[in-house]
Amino acid sequence: MATHKAQPEGAGEVIRWTVRWLDERVGTSPGIKKALRYVFPDHWSFMLGEIALYSFVVLVATGIFLTFFYEPSSATVTYHGGYAPLRGLTMSRAYESVVDLSFSVPAGLLIRQTHHWAANVFLVAIVLHLMRIFFTGAFRKPRDINYYIGLTMLTLAVVEGYVGYSLVDDLLSGQGLAIGYSTAMSLPVVGGPLAFLLWGGEFPGADSFFTRLLIIHALIIPVTLAALITVHLTIIVRQHHSQFPGPGRTERNTVGTPMWPAYALRSIGLLFAVTSVLFLLGGLIQINPIWEWGPFDTFLSTNGAQPDWYLGWLIGALRLMPAWEPHIGNVTLVPTPFWGGVLFPLAVFGFLYLWPTMERRFTGDQLRHDLLDRPRDNPVRTATGAAFATWVSAAFFAGSTDRVFLQLGISYEGQVWFWRIGGWLLPLVVYWLVKRICVELARTEVHPLRGWAGSVVTVPAAEGSGYAAVEERTPGPDEVA
């Protein structure tokens, strides 16, 4: 008589039945057991990478929804939709489809704004994650490969954000594309042919331009990012996580929380938290109201809007660079947009890519490192990173604070010269100050963010005196918070 196994009942039995079913066919049991025993270090900063990962998941999910309603067409139409102030205006079909998505599609505005917020949080998390890796020395051997992969993901994420908001064809994104076209044209020798190739002709480009942008934004870059994320995580698991020094922690072990059940449930909770916060932002806080900017037209140039934060440093660099164009006769060798739009970002990312090699050369350190540095333990690296961040931040503020200066009555030329001088002076001041602080913290082992390092003991007042004696002493190691 033929027999068959009983069907599973209950969640626990379903999991056991699934694991057994897979193990009997493909031998997954050893791999699953090893994965469940994988240990994650217990430190809040390691969750920055997870926030970036889960923001990417939200980006993909909301992006799929948006592609059902977006039309990548530059065909001219007259708007007769639900937003009254735009009725009767001439616009591209791409812009009209996004306005219709925002006002006529159920939950369309919520999904679009959540997608936009997720892009911003995705980039914030990557930048903060990169800063943690830089200042703790997590880029050292053998994790330098993963450091380069992370930097490449950051580069692609910036391009992805730029391409994404350019799809809308509102006045903000149209001006952004005009700046991008001018920057591409400024490349020596290859600039003109490259810009014509990307745009399909002179600006604003061929009718197929938005289709090309959509393919890049919705297919090429997301698939590349997904592949890089997979490789990134695989290398992390293969090498194991790095960790901060502490009791029982060595270069040969990892102290922390195992994957199952503790860390997996914690990570799932973080996924739900990130998703919830992004949808709350999308539903409650307006972002990129394209109906206020209006449709793009080549004869329009101003609307008071600002690009997303991750492009502010590039706008600032374009503003700060002087109008210097070397010539040979009547031939312009390098147009002005090249310095801020090409050379500056190349210098920024070039420094980040080269830093692991430069540090190895300067220090002669070729050893494997699984324990992280505290920023204070390497004053030169910490001070250099802080000065570099200040240099980039000066360009960012130059591209984002013009309205503040306008309210203060400071001329445009005045603010440009302020940031030109500050962009070189402030990093020097920050380098000196941060290095001094790191040296002092390393010498005293004080932890300012953990409360006061000393302690005060109050002795009860002697009978009849009315006063209490105060005795100061140094706390023991177990008394410091």
C-alpha positions in Angstrom: 0.0 0.0 0.0 1.4 3.4 -1.0 2.0 5.8 1.9 2.5 9.5 2.0 3.8 11.9 4.6 1.3 14.1 6.5 1.0 17.7 5.4 2.6 20.2 7.8 0.5 22.0 10.3 1.5 25.2 12.1 4.2 27.7 11.2 7.1 25.8 12.9 6.1 22.5 11.2 5.9 24.3 7.8 9.5 25.6 8.2 10.7 22.2 9.3 8.9 20.5 6.4 10.3 23.0 3.9 13.9 22.6 5.1 13.5 18.8 5.0 12.0 18.9 1.5 14.9 21.0 0.2 17.5 19.0 2.0 16.3 15.7 0.6 16.6 17.1 -2.9 19.5 19.6 -3.0 21.3 19.0 0.3 20.8 22.4 1.8 21.0 21.4 5.4 24.8 22.1 6.0 24.5 25.5 4.3 21.4 26.5 6.2 22.9 25.5 9.6 26.0 27.5 8.8 23.9 30.5 7.8 21.8 30.4 10.9 25.0 30.3 13.1 26.5 33.3 11.4 27.3 36.0 14.0 26.7 39.7 13.5 28.5 42.3 15.7 26.3 44.3 18.1 26.8 47.9 17.2 24.3 50.4 15.9 26.5 51.7 13.1 26.4 48.3 11.3 22.7 48.9 10.6 23.4 51.8 8.3 24.1 49.4 5.5 20.9 47.6 6.2 18.9 50.8 6.1 20.4 51.4 2.6 19.5 47.9 1.6 15.9 48.2 2.7 15.5 51.6 1.1 16.6 50.0 -2.1 13.9 47.3 -1.7 11.3 50.1 -1.3 12.7 51.9 -4.3 12.4 48.8 -6.5 8.8 48.1 -5.3 7.5 51.6 -5.7 9.4 52.1 -9.0 7.7 49.1 -10.5 4.4 50.7 -9.7 5.4 54.0 -11.2 6.4 52.4 -14.5 2.9 51.3 -15.1 1.7 54.9 -15.4 4.7 56.9 -16.7 5.0 57.6 -20.5 8.5 58.3 -21.7 7.4 60.6 -24.5 8.5 64.2 -25.4 5.4 64.5 -27.7 3.7 67.9 -27.1 0.1 67.8 -25.6 -2.3 70.3 -24.1 -3.2 69.6 -20.5 -6.8 69.0 -19.6 -6.4 67.0 -16.4 -7.5 67.3 -12.8 -5.1 70.1 -11.7 -6.8 73.3 -12.7 -3.8 75.8 -12.6 -2.1 73.8 -15.4 -5.1 73.4 -17.7 -4.5 74.7 -21.2 -0.7 74.7 -20.9 1.4 73.0 -23.5 3.7 70.3 -22.0 5.4 67.0 -22.9 3.5 63.7 -22.5 6.1 62.6 -19.9 5.3 65.6 -17.7 1.5 65.1 -18.2 1.7 61.4 -17.2 3.4 62.3 -13.9 0.9 65.0 -13.1 -1.9 62.6 -13.8 -0.2 60.0 -11.7 0.0 62.5 -8.8 -3.7 63.6 -9.0 -5.7 61.0 -10.8 -4.2 57.6 -9.9 -5.3 56.1 -6.6 -2.3 56.2 -4.2 -0.2 57.6 -7.1 1.1 60.6 -5.2 1.8 58.5 -2.1 3.9 56.0 -4.1 5.7 58.7 -6.1 6.7 60.7 -3.0 7.6 57.5 -1.1 9.8 56.6 -4.1 11.5 60.0 -3.9 12.0 59.9 -0.2 13.4 56.4 -0.5 16.0 57.6 -3.0 17.1 60.4 -0.6 17.3 58.0 2.4 19.1 55.4 0.3 21.9 57.9 -0.6 22.0 59.3 3.0 22.5 55.7 4.4 25.2 54.9 1.8 27.1 58.1 2.6 26.9 57.5 6.4 27.9 53.9 5.9 30.9 55.0 3.9 31.9 57.5 6.6 31.7 54.7 9.2 33.9 52.5 7.0 36.4 55.3 6.4 36.8 56.6 9.9 37.1 53.1 11.5 39.5 51.7 8.9 37.1 49.0 7.6 38.5 49.5 4.1 41.8 47.9 5.0 42.9 44.5 3.8 41.1 42.2 3.1 37.9 44.4 2.8 39.3 46.9 0.3 37.5 45.1 -2.5 34.2 45.6 -0.8 35.1 49.2 -0.2 35.5 49.7 -3.9 32.2 48.0 -4.6 30.5 50.3 -2.1 32.0 53.4 -3.7 30.8 52.2 -7.1 27.3 51.7 -5.7 27.4 55.3 -4.4 28.5 56.6 -7.8 25.7 54.7 -9.5 23.2 55.8 -6.9 24.0 59.5 -7.6 23.6 58.9 -11.4 20.4 56.9 -10.8 18.9 59.8 -8.7 19.8 62.3 -11.4 18.3 60.3 -14.2 15.2 59.5 -12.1 14.1 63.1 -11.5 15.1 64.1 -15.0 12.4 61.8 -16.3 9.6 64.1 -15.1 10.5 66.9 -17.6 9.4 69.7 -15.3 11.2 73.0 -15.2 13.6 71.7 -12.4 14.6 68.5 -14.2 14.8 70.3 -17.6 17.3 72.7 -16.2 19.2 69.8 -14.7 19.4 68.1 -18.0 20.6 71.4 -19.6 23.4 71.5 -17.1 24.2 67.9 -17.7 24.3 68.5 -21.5 26.7 71.5 -21.0 28.9 69.4 -18.7 29.1 66.5 -21.2 29.9 69.0 -24.0 32.8 70.4 -21.9 34.8 67.2 -22.0 37.8 67.8 -24.2 37.8 66.1 -27.6 35.0 63.6 -26.9 32.5 66.0 -25.4 30.5 67.0 -28.5 30.1 63.4 -29.9 29.3 62.0 -26.4 26.6 64.6 -25.7 25.0 64.0 -29.2 25.1 60.3 -28.6 23.4 60.4 -25.2 20.8 63.0 -26.1 20.3 61.8 -29.7 21.1 65.3 -31.1 21.3 68.9 -29.9 19.6 69.7 -26.6 16.8 69.0 -25.6 17.5 65.8 -27.6 15.6 63.4 -29.8 12.1 62.1 -29.2 13.6 58.8 -28.0 15.6 60.5 -25.2 13.2 59.9 -22.4 12.8 56.3 -23.4 16.6 55.9 -23.1 16.5 57.6 -19.7 13.8 55.2 -18.6 15.8 52.1 -19.7 18.8 53.4 -17.8 16.8 54.3 -14.7 14.4 51.3 -14.5 16.6 48.6 -15.8 20.3 49.1 -16.4 21.3 50.8 -13.1 18.9 48.9 -10.8 20.1 45.5 -12.1 23.7 46.6 -11.8 23.1 47.8 -8.2 21.3 44.6 -7.3 24.2 42.6 -8.7 26.8 44.7 -6.8 24.7 44.4 -3.6 24.7 40.6 -4.0 28.4 40.5 -4.5 28.9 42.9 -1.6 26.9 40.8 0.9 28.5 37.6 -0.4 32.0 38.9 0.3 30.9 40.1 3.8 29.6 36.7 4.7 32.7 35.0 3.2 35.1 37.3 5.2 32.9 37.7 8.2 32.1 41.1 9.7 34.7 43.3 11.2 34.2 44.5 14.8 35.3 47.1 17.3 37.8 46.0 19.9 36.4 44.8 23.2 36.4 42.0 25.8 36.8 38.7 24.1 37.2 40.2 20.6 40.2 39.3 18.6 41.3 39.3 14.9 40.2 35.7 14.7 36.7 35.7 16.0 33.4 37.6 15.9 31.5 38.4 19.0 27.8 39.3 18.6 24.4 37.9 17.9 23.7 34.8 15.8 21.6 35.1 12.7 18.7 33.0 14.0 16.6 33.8 15.7 17.8 37.1 17.3 19.4 39.0 14.5 17.0 37.8 11.8 14.0 39.1 13.8 15.8 42.3 14.6 16.6 42.8 10.9 13.1 42.1 9.8 11.9 44.6 12.4 14.2 47.2 10.9 12.9 46.4 7.4 9.3 47.1 8.6 10.5 50.2 10.4 12.3 51.6 7.4 9.4 50.9 5.1 6.9 52.4 7.5 9.0 55.6 7.9 9.4 56.0 4.2 5.7 55.6 3.6 4.9 58.1 6.4 7.3 60.6 4.8 5.7 60.0 1.4 2.2 60.5 2.8 2.8 63.4 5.2 5.7 65.5 3.9 5.5 66.9 0.4 8.6 66.5 -1.9 9.2 67.7 -5.4 5.8 69.2 -6.2 6.3 69.3 -10.0 2.9 71.0 -10.5 4.4 74.1 -8.9 7.6 74.1 -11.0 5.6 73.7 -14.2 6.6 72.1 -17.5 10.0 72.6 -19.0 10.6 74.8 -22.0 13.9 75.9 -23.4 13.1 79.6 -23.0 12.4 79.3 -19.2 15.3 79.2 -16.8 14.2 80.0 -13.2 11.6 78.7 -10.8 13.2 78.9 -7.4 13.4 75.1 -7.0 16.6 73.3 -5.8 17.8 69.9 -6.8 18.0 67.0 -4.4 20.7 67.2 -1.7 23.0 64.6 -3.3 23.5 66.9 -6.3 23.9 70.1 -4.3 27.7 69.7 -4.1 27.9 69.5 -7.9 25.8 72.6 -8.4 28.1 74.4 -5.8 31.2 73.3 -7.6 29.9 74.7 -10.9 29.2 78.0 -9.2 32.5 78.3 -7.4 34.8 77.6 -10.3 36.1 80.7 -12.1 35.3 81.4 -15.7 38.6 80.1 -17.0 38.7 78.7 -20.5 42.2 78.1 -22.0 42.4 78.8 -25.7 44.6 78.2 -28.7 43.7 80.8 -31.2 39.9 80.6 -31.6 39.8 77.1 -30.3 38.5 76.6 -26.7 40.5 73.7 -25.2 38.5 73.2 -22.0 35.1 74.9 -21.5 34.2 76.3 -18.0 31.7 73.6 -17.0 34.5 71.0 -17.1 36.1 72.3 -13.9 33.1 72.0 -11.6 31.1 69.4 -13.4 33.8 66.9 -14.3 37.1 67.6 -12.6 35.6 68.3 -9.1 33.6 65.0 -8.9 36.6 63.1 -10.4 38.8 64.6 -7.6 36.3 63.6 -4.9 35.7 60.0 -6.0 39.4 59.7 -7.1 40.5 60.5 -3.5 38.0 58.0 -2.1 39.1 55.3 -4.4 42.8 55.9 -3.9 42.8 56.3 -0.1 43.3 52.6 0.8 46.3 52.5 -1.4 47.7 55.8 -0.1 47.3 54.8 3.5 49.0 51.5 2.9 51.9 53.3 1.2 52.2 55.9 4.0 52.0 53.5 6.9 53.5 50.4 5.4 50.7 48.4 6.8 50.1 45.3 4.7 48.5 43.1 7.5 45.0 41.7 7.6 42.6 43.7 9.9 39.4 42.3 11.4 39.3 44.7 14.3 38.3 48.2 13.6 40.0 51.4 14.8 38.3 54.0 16.9 38.6 57.3 15.1 40.8 58.7 17.9 43.3 55.9 17.4 44.3 57.1 14.0 44.4 61.0 14.2 45.8 61.5 10.7 43.1 59.5 9.0 40.3 61.0 11.0 41.6 64.5 10.5 42.1 64.0 6.8 38.6 62.5 6.4 37.0 65.4 8.4 38.9 68.0 6.3 37.9 66.2 3.1 34.2 66.2 4.2 34.5 69.9 5.0 35.9 70.6 1.5 33.0 68.8 -0.2 30.5 70.4 2.3 31.7 73.8 1.3 30.8 73.1 -2.3 27.4 71.7 -1.1 26.6 74.8 0.9 27.7 77.0 -2.0 25.0 75.3 -4.1 22.2 75.3 -1.5 22.4 78.4 0.7 21.9 81.1 -1.9 18.4 81.8 -0.6 19.7 82.3 2.9 22.3 84.8 1.6 19.6 86.5 -0.3 17.5 87.0 2.8 20.6 88.4 4.5 21.2 90.9 1.7 24.5 89.4 0.6 25.2 89.6 -3.1 25.7 86.6 -5.3 29.3 87.5 -6.0 29.9 88.0 -2.2 28.6 84.5 -1.4 30.7 82.9 -4.2 33.8 84.5 -2.9 32.9 83.6 0.7 32.8 79.9 -0.2 35.8 80.1 -2.5 37.9 81.2 0.4 36.1 79.1 3.0 36.4 76.0 0.8 40.2 76.0 1.2 40.5 77.7 4.6 37.9 75.7 6.6 39.4 72.2 5.8 42.8 73.4 7.1 41.2 74.6 10.4 39.1 71.4 10.7 42.2 69.2 10.1 44.2 70.9 12.8 41.3 70.9 15.3 40.2 67.3 14.7 43.7 66.0 15.0 44.3 67.8 18.3 41.0 66.4 19.6 41.9 62.8 18.6 45.3 63.0 20.2 43.9 64.3 23.4 41.1 61.8 23.5 43.5 59.0 22.9 45.8 60.3 25.6 43.1 60.6 28.3 40.7 57.9 27.1 37.8 60.2 27.9 34.5 59.4 26.2 32.6 62.8 26.0 29.4 61.2 24.6 29.2 58.7 27.5 28.8 61.3 30.2 31.3 62.9 32.6 34.3 60.8 33.3 34.8 61.9 36.9 32.5 61.3 39.8 31.6 63.3 43.0 31.0 61.6 46.3 29.0 63.7 48.9 29.8 63.0 52.5 26.9 63.5 54.9 27.1 66.7 56.9 28.5 66.5 60.3 26.0 66.8 63.1 25.0 70.4 63.7 27.3 71.9 60.9 24.7 72.2 58.2 27.3 71.6 55.4 28.3 68.5 53.4 31.8 67.7 52.4 32.4 66.9 48.8 35.1 64.5 47.8 36.3 64.1 44.2 37.7 60.8 43.0 38.4 59.0 39.7 35.8 56.4 38.9 36.7 52.7 38.4 36.4 51.0 35.0 33.1 49.5 35.9 31.6 52.8 37.0 32.0 54.6 33.7 28.8 54.7 31.6 
